[in-house]
């Protein structure tokens, strides 16, 4: 059940309770010669109860109708207590749901009560302690309604800002993914171009050697086959990511796992202690896959330098028969080293590894620090 229906049901219970008790009291306990007659007072009962169903939408109008009906009921000698409770609820609703200037009908109504009802009562000898406290109570009820309105307005504004921040965060993540894909596409473009260059050079060599040295020609053709297969594999991945960019730098060869020692030497120069362990049957892998492995280590260590506050990092590269496993662990604060503090490192890692059908997990370690683990399926080695 929606919140609006729950509130309407609550108002309906209040209205039926006030109207029911007022009618029972009117027809059972009041004399038949009541001024105006019971029928007129029954209409007035409807006047100070039924409008409460609309108190959230038309708070000012409801307040006027209820006060007018209650006043007439009092002037006709009805002596019912229910109009007071209906008036209090209407006064609260005026503060909580009416906007300026109509909300100030509340204090105005209290002032009219003081001038038209309470002052004459005081002149007639009514004790002051039976009159004056009611003024402050009524004003407090209206003020509480105003406070609730302000709180609701602030909560709505906070929700709006939170939703806007979430939308901005999602948009920022989308932009990060798009930028990372563009970067990967440029790098894969370089790899494919390199493979095509190798094919052209080897084809020229095979043409020159095919008559004089058939064995050299076969070797060249084998290199062409391997380069072609690797280029086609990268091309298939490239077609899924290629986007328009205008800042590509294609003059430098893309790094691979063989350049990890150079990367780690540069990192050590910053004062960070890095240990590299290579396990398994080390073998050549597709150039795009080696580039992905290199970028994962590079990004993970960059996050350590930015966020972790660690002085030591362990890097493990494991060549499995059907996958390349990478594990980068630091010993810093852990919860802040995952590339989540304003960066999109983890997004980039997942995009790269997802290109090969792999997976990345990142999170705090039980013994402290943070770890990034990646598993990249290997379709086959490329010589």
C-alpha positions, 0 to 999 in steps of 0.5 A: 500500500502506498504512503498516500493511501496509508495517510488517507486511511488514517485521516478517514479513521480520524474523521469517522471517530470524531464524527461518530462520537459527536453524532452519538453525543448529539443525538443521545445526550443533548436535549431535543430543544437544542437551538437550531435543532439536531439536524442543523448541528449534524450538518455542522458536525459534517462541517468540522470533520469531513474537510479533514480528508483534504487537509494536506491539499487544501490546508487553509480552506479546511482550517477556515471551514472547520473553525467556522463550523466549530464557531457556529456549533459553539454559538448555537450551544452545541457544547461538543468537544470534538470541534476542538480536536478537529481545530487542533488538527487543522491548525497543525495542517495549516503549519505543515502543509500550507505555504506563505502567506496562507499559513499565517491564518494559524496565528491569526486564528489564535489571535481572534480566539484571544480577542473574541473568546478568551478576553471576555472569559477573563473579564467574566472571572475565568482564572487566567491559568485556564486560558493563557496556557492554551494560547501557547499550546495552540501556537506551539502546535502551529509552530510544530507544523511549520517545523515539520514542513521545513524538515520535509522540504530539507529532506526532499532537497537532500534526496534531490541532491543525492539523486543528482549526485548518483546520476553524476556518478553514473555518468562519470563512470560511463565516461570513464568506461568510454575513455578507457575503451577508447584508450584500449582501442588505440593500443590495440590499433597499434598492435594490429598495425604492428602485426600487419607491418610484420606480415608485409616485411616477411612476405617481401622476404619470402618472395626474395627467398622462395627460389634461392632458399625454400627453407627461409621462405617457409620460415617467413611464411610461418611468421606471416601465419602467426602474425596474421592470426594474432592480428586477426584476434586483436582486430576482432577485439578492436572492432568491439571497442573502436571509438573516435579519438583525436589524441592517439599517440601511435609512435611508441611500441606498446609494452608487454610483460617483458617490460614489467621489470623496467616499470618496477624499477621506475616505481622503486625510484619513488621509494616504494619497495616492490617484489616481483615473482614470476611463476609457471611456464613463461612463454610468449602470449598475444600482444594484446593480452601481454599489454593487458597484464602490464596495464593491470600491474601498472594501474594497481601500483599507481593506486597504491602510490595514490591511496594506500600509504603502503611502502611495500608491494608484492607482484605475482605473475603466474603463467597457467596452462589456460590463463594468465594470473596476476596478483598485486598486494600492498600492505597499506590502509587497504580500504582506500587503495582500490582506485575508488577515491575519485579514480576509475582504475578498477573500471579500466582493469575490468574493461581490459580483462573483460575484453578477453573474457577474464575477471578482476577481483579487488578488496581488502585483505584480512591481514591488512592491505589491499589486493587486486587479482586478475585472471585472463584466459589464454587461447594459445601462445603466439610466437 
